[in-house]
Amino acid sequence: MPGKENMTFIYLSGAGTNPDGRQWWMKIKGATEQYIAQAGFRHAFAYRPAFMRWAKGQRRIQKMQYWFIPFYPITRLFGGANSMTEVALSMIACSRNGYPKFAIGPRDITRLALL
């Protein structure tokens, strides 16, 4: 792809991604992350959110989300949850300013959303 040296690539992966993991999805996502990291983009990031709360006004929310929402404040307290709005804002901040880490977890997402 010509011009990729000037591009930022953000891959939405997920918590628990590991190329040496026991489950096939961990391995596939981990291998994909490694490929993206070596692809030659100016900036490349692997987003690994854990639990995301839907954004205000969002439609088509999965029914299982309603069962997990009571645990959101507790998960948020321990740094394992973000809102969809935070994820979007952090992606914009990452694209503009970069970030020193390749794998961006829930705490990093919160930190970037505030920039």
VENSULHU-V388889 format. One record per pair of residues at least 12 apart in sequence whose C-alpha atoms are under 6 Angstrom apart, sorted by the first residue. I is the first residue (numbers start at 0). J is the second residue. D is the distance in whole Angstrom. If there is no record, write none. Layout:
BEGIN
I:J:D
I:J:D
END
This chain:
BEGIN
3:40:5
4:40:5
4:41:5
5:41:5
6:40:6
6:41:5
7:41:6
7:42:5
7:43:6
8:43:5
9:43:6
9:44:5
10:45:5
11:45:6
11:46:5
12:46:5
12:47:5
13:47:4
13:48:5
14:47:5
14:48:6
14:49:5
16:29:6
17:29:5
18:30:6
44:101:5
45:101:6
45:102:5
46:103:5
47:103:6
47:104:5
48:104:6
48:105:5
49:79:6
50:80:5
51:80:6
51:81:5
51:82:5
51:83:6
52:82:5
53:83:5
54:83:5
54:84:6
78:106:6
79:105:6
85:112:5
88:112:5
89:108:6
89:111:5
89:112:4
END
